[in-house]
Amino acid sequence: MKNLLLTNTGRLRIIGFLEGTSLITLLFIAVPLKYIFNQPFLTRPIGTIHGALFLLFIFNTLSVGVEQNWKFKHTTWKVLLACIIPFGTFYIDNKILSKIKAE
């Protein structure tokens, strides 16, 4: 089996994990620090990282969708929706992405 980083699906799974983790960090660390403790220093960098990972997830989803010949109405929209729903990337990794065979 190929190394996870060497496949488009593997990269998508890693980006999805990082995107979900950055959202957790943003929601449960940076935002409380900003609004409860008046310490906004983490909000901008973590928000920027989360935004970049969000865009990478979208672009990589489209790339994997083309590579895997996904039907948009059947699979692609579910994976794209996952990055809009909080923590959806973890769910979609378990339900769809982890079951894709590396070629």
URLINLIN-V289687 format. One record per backbone hydrogen bond with DSSP energy under -0.5 kcal/mol. CO is the residue of the C=O (numbers start at 1). NH is the residue of the N-H. Records with the same first field share a line. If there is no record, write none. Layout:
CO: NH + NH
This chain:
3: 6
4: 7
7: 11
8: 12
9: 13
10: 14
11: 15
12: 16
13: 17
14: 18
15: 19
16: 20
17: 21
18: 22
19: 23
20: 24
21: 25
22: 26
23: 27
24: 28
25: 29 + 30
26: 31
29: 33
30: 34
31: 35
32: 36 + 37
33: 39
39: 42
40: 43 + 44
42: 46
43: 47
44: 48
45: 49
46: 50
47: 51
48: 52
49: 53
50: 54
51: 55
52: 56
53: 57
54: 58
55: 59
56: 60
57: 61
58: 62
59: 63
60: 64
61: 65
62: 66
63: 67
64: 68
65: 70
66: 69
71: 74 + 75 + 76
72: 77
75: 78 + 79
76: 80
77: 81
78: 82
79: 83
80: 83
81: 84 + 85
82: 88
85: 88
87: 90 + 91
88: 92
89: 93
90: 94
91: 95
92: 96 + 97
93: 98
96: 99
97: 100
